[in-house]
Amino acid sequence: MTSLADRVSRTQHWLRAHPLAFDAALAVAVLICMVTGSFADPHGPHGPTFGTRTPEVRSAVLMVVAAGALVFRRREPMAVLGVTGLVSVVELVAGDPAAPVAMSAVIALYTVASTTDRPTTWRVGLLTMAVLTGAAMSFGSTPWYTQENLGIFAWTGMAAAAGDAVRSRRAFVDAIRERAERAERTREEEAGRRVAEERLRIARDLHDVVAHHIALVNVQAGVAAHVMDKRPDQAKEALAHVREASRSALDELRATVGLLRQSGDPEAPTEPAPGLAVLDQLVATFRQAGLPVEVARADDGVTAPAAVDLAAYRIIQESLTNVQKHAGPEAKAEVSVVRVGSTLEVTVIDNGADGPAPSDGGGHGLIGMRERAAALGGTLTAGPRYGGGFRVQAILPLHARAARAGEDR
């Protein structure tokens, strides 16, 4: 049974790949049926008889022409229906008794119905039924109500209905397949979008971590180099800060990169992501690096969603890093975290002593901060202050998109 099913499946696949060969075989089969039927006399003395009559040459030629036209039924279905319908009418009018040439018109009508729309099927089907049945009833040698005439009416009607049903089923299957393919494409696009968003988030985290700690290392290394000969104790203290900042950078990098590990890899550190709860520790690192920082908090002890908490921490971290790098050695910074209604306002200002204001060009600090705020549905503004210095302010919502962003993470 398995080998037979395989052979049938291979045959079907070959016929689908070679439709012209299938149509040629169908034309030969229809011709054989028409020729065989032309030898039958349905009006014998004791019922239908076979071999009591012989088709005329004209009928044989018409059967060959009608069957030959079926070879091209897929390429030109309307033209083939017209040819087979005309040949059938000629045989119905001139044949006495007529050969079953109308069989070819039935096949052609089925092809038209299966390849066109329903309104066209109705119009063409009714016209074909009316012409063939009318010709048989009007010009046949038998009474109009005989079964042969009614048979033409029934077969043409069934051909149109069967073709329309096949077309509807094919359209239904195509619609299901197209819907499945579209759903698959949508899933792939959604997966790609989420991957891109995750890559962007990780890139922002890496930038914030590296920029902050490397800036501290740079400052402390410079201090150590400057006082190495005259004040070795202070140089040792600066080098200790370098070591601590380097260790913190490595720990945060390890935690971030650990998110990219595959199953089976060594486990990533399980420390929670930094947030406003460790803001004092962050500020302490800058104070140790020589940047005076004042902190004012009026967030009423609110527990912000994880995404908002991390974004606020990173914005403060990046802002203070920019102050450290750009505002000059005499710069001072002020940080405020205030809850206003359903939003959290984070502000970092400096006096900008002797240093150029940071800009979007040449780096991704301000761009990354704006992206963080926008991803949560908030806003971030940054620019010079009146009278000198620089100001960064972020307004982050505590609910809605912020909460959903935390869930996505």
N, C-alpha and C positions, 0 to 999 in steps of 0.2 A: 504493500500500500504506500509505503514511503517513497519508493522509487517512482511509482505511478504519479503520485502527487508532485514530485520534483519535476517529472517530465511535463506535466500539465502546466506547472508554474513557469518553467522555462519557455514553453510554447506561448503562453500568454504574454510573457515579457517580450518575446521576439515579435509577436504580432503587434504589440503596442509600439515597438521600435520601427516596424515596417508596415504602416497603415495601408500603403498602396497595394502591397501583396495581399493583405487581408481583404481589401475591397475587390481585388481581382478574383480571389477565391470565392467571395460571396457572389460576384457576378456569374461565375461558372455554375455555382449551385442553383442560383435563381433561373438561369437558362435551362438547366437540366429539369427543374421542376416545371417550367412553362412548357417545354417540349413534351414532357411526360403527360402533363395535363391536356395538351392539345390532341392526344390520341384517345381521350376519354369522351364518351358521349353520354351526357347526363339524362338524355331523353330516350333511352332504349325502351323496347317493348316491355321489358321486365325490370326496369330500373337502370341505373347507370351501368354502362358497359365499357370495356377497354379494348382497343384494337379494332373497333368497328368503323372508325373513320381515320382519315389521314389529313394532316394540316396542309394547306396550300402553300405554294412557294412564297406568296406575299406574306403570309402569317409567319413563316420561318424567318424571313428577312426582318420583319418587324420585331420578332422576339430577340434576334441577334443584336439589332440596334439598341433595343431597350436594355438588354443585359449589359452590353458594352458601355452604355452611358453610366451605369452604376459604378464603374471603376473610378470615376471622377466625382463621386457624390460628396466627398469631404471637401474637395477644392472648390467646387461650384455647385452647392446644393440646390439653389434656385434654378439654375440653368438645367441641371439634371432632372429636376422635377418637371420643368417645362417640356423637355424632350420626351421623357417617359409618359407624361400626361398626353402629349400630342399623339404619340405612337399608339397609346391605349385607345384614344378616341377614334383614330383611323381604323383600328382593328374592330372596335365595337360597332362602327358604322358599316364597314365593308365586309367583315367576316360573317359567315353564315354556315355553321355556328362559329362564334368567335373563339379564338385561342385566348388563354388566360394571360394576355400581355399586361393587364392592369396590375399584376403582381409586382412588376418593376416600379410602377407608380406608387404603390403602397410603401415599398422600401424607401423610395426617394422622399415621400412625404414624412416618414418617420425621421429621416436624416435632417430635413428642414426643421421639424419641430424640436429636435434635440440640440440644434445649434443656434436657434434664434430666440427671440423673446416671446412671451405668451400672446400679446396682441397680434403679432405677425402670424403665430401659429393658428390662432382662431381664424384670421382672415384667409390665409392660404388654405387651411384645412377645409373650411366651409366651401371655398371656391372649388377645390379639387373634388370634394364629395358631390357637389351639385353638378359639375360638368360631367364626371364619369358616370354617376348614377343616371343623370338625365339622358346621356347618350345611350346608355344601355337600355333604358326604358322606352326611349323614343324610336330607336332604330333596330332594336333586336327583333328576331323572328318569333320570340315567345311573348306571352302577355307581360305587361309591365310589373306585375306583382310576383313574378316567379322568384325562386330562392336565389338564382344567380344574380339578378339585379339587386335584391336586398343584400346579398353577400358583399357586393362591391361597396354599398353604402356602409355596411358594418365594418369591413376591413379598413377602409380609409379612415373612418372615425376612430377605430382602435389604434391605428398607426399614429394619428395626430396626438391622441391621449397618451400613448406609451412614450412617444418622443418628448412630450412636455414633461412627463413624470421623470424621465431620465435626466432631462436638462435641469429640473428643479433639484433633484438629488445631487447632481454634480455641483450645482451652485452652492447647495448646503454644505457639502463636504469641503469645497474650496473655501467657503467662509469660515468653517471651523479651523481648517488648516492655517488660513491667514491670521485668524485670531490667536491661535497658538503661537505662530511665529512672531506676531506682534508682542504677545505677552513675554516671549522669550527675549526679544530685543529690549523690551522695557526693563526686564529683570537685569539684563546685562548692563544697560545704561545706568540703572540705579546703583548696581554694584560698582561700576566704574566711578560714578559720582561720589559714592561714599568713600571709595579708596582715595580719590583725589582730595576730598575734604580731610581725611585722616592724615594723608601725607602733608597737607598744608598745616594742619594742627601740630604735627610732630616737628615740622620745620620751624614753626614759630617757637615751640618749646626749646628746641635745640639752640635757636638763635638767642633767645632770652637767657638761657643758662650760660652759654659760652660768652656772650657779650658781657654779662654782668661779672662773672668770675674772672675772665681774662682781663677786664678793665681793672679789677681790684689787684690782680697779680701784677699787672703792669705798673700801677701806682706804687705798690709796696716794694717791688723790685727796684724801682727808681729811687725810692727813699733809702733802701738798703745800700745801693751803690753810692749814693751821695754822702752818707754818714759812716761808711764802712771804716774809714781810717781814723776819724776823729771821735766818733761815738759808737763803738762796737756793740754796746748793750742795746742801743736803739736799732742798730742794724739787725741784731739777732731777733728782736721783737718783730721787725718788719718781715724778716724771713719766716718767722713763725706764722705770721698772717698769710704769707704767700702759700705756705704749706697747708694751712687750714682752708684757704680759698680753693686751692687745687683739689684737695680731698673732697670738698663739697661739690665742686664742678664734676668730678669723676662720679660721685654718688648719683647726682641728678642725671648725668648722661647715661649711666648704667640703668637707671630706672626708666628713662625714656626709651632707650634702645631696646630694653627688655620687652617692650610692647610688641616689637617686631619679631620676636623669637617664635619659632615653630614649636609644635608639641613635641616633647621629648628632649628639648634643649634644657640647659640648666635654668632653674627658676630665677625670674627677675626679682629684684628687691620688692618687698611688700609695703614699704613705707607709703603713707598717704601722700597725695599730691600737695604741694605747698599751697598755703592760702593765707587769709588775713590773720589766722590764729598764730602764725609765726612771723607776723610783720615786725615785731620787736627784734627778732633775731636778724632779719634782713637789714633793718636800719642799723643794728649794731655793727654789721660788717662794714657798712659805709662809714660809720663814725670811726671805726678802727683804721680805715683807710685815709682819714683826715678830712672827711666831708661832714660838717655840722648839719644835722638833720633834726628838725622838730616835727613831732607827730601830734595831730589833734584828731580825736575820734568822737563821733556823735552818731554811731550807728545803732545805739540802744541795744547792743548785744544781739542783734538780729543774726540768725543763722542763714546765710545766703545759700542758694543752690550751689552745687559743686562747681558748675561751669562758671558762674558769676564770681565765686570766691577765688578760683584760680585766675580768671581774667583780671580781676582787680589786683591781685598779687603781682602778676606779670607786668601789668601796666606800671605799677609803682616801681617795680624792679628795673624795667627798661628806662623809665623816666629818670630815676636816680643815677643809672649808669650813664645816661646822656649828660646829666649834670656833671658827673665825675669827669667825663671825657672832654666836654666842650665849654664848661662855664668858667674854667680857670681855677687857680689854686686858692683864691680867697672866696670862693663861692659858698653860699649857704642855701639849704633847701628846706622847704616846708611841705609836709604831707598831711592831707586831711581826708578823712573817710566819713561821710555824712549820709544818713538815711533821710530821704525826702519822699514821703508818701510811699509809693510802691517802687521807688528807684533807689539806687545806691550811687552817690556821687563821689568820685575819687578825683582829687586835685593834687597836683604836684607843681610847686612854683620854686623858682630860684632867683637870685639877684643878678645872675649873669655877669659876674665880675670878670672883665678882661678876656672874655671868650666869645667866639661866634656862636650864634644860635644854631641848634641842630636843624637839619633840613631833610626832606625826603630823598634828595639826591645822594648817590654814593652808598646807601645803606638801606636796610629794611626795617629799622626800628619803629619809626612812626607808621609806616605802612602796616607792619604787623600788629601794632596796637589798634589801629583803625579797623583792621580785619577782625580782630578779637571782639571789639565792641559791636561791629556790624553783625557778626555771626550770632550774637545774643539778642539782636533787635535794639541795641543801644547806639549811642553816638559818642564820638571822641573828637575834641577840638584841641589844636595845639598851635601856638604862635607866640610872638614876642609880647612882653608886658609893657605897658606904658611906664616909662621911666627906667627901663632896663630889665633884663632878665627874660625868662621864658616861662610859659604856663601850659600845662597839659591838664585837661579836664575830661573825664569820662563819665557818662551817665548810663548806668546799666540797669535794666529792668530786673526786678526780683521774682517775677512770675512769668506766665505765658511762655514765650519763646525761650527764655532763659532756662526754665524748668525742663522744657523738652530737649534743649541742647544738652543739659546734664544727663537726661535719660539716654540720649543717643550715645554719649560717651561711655 
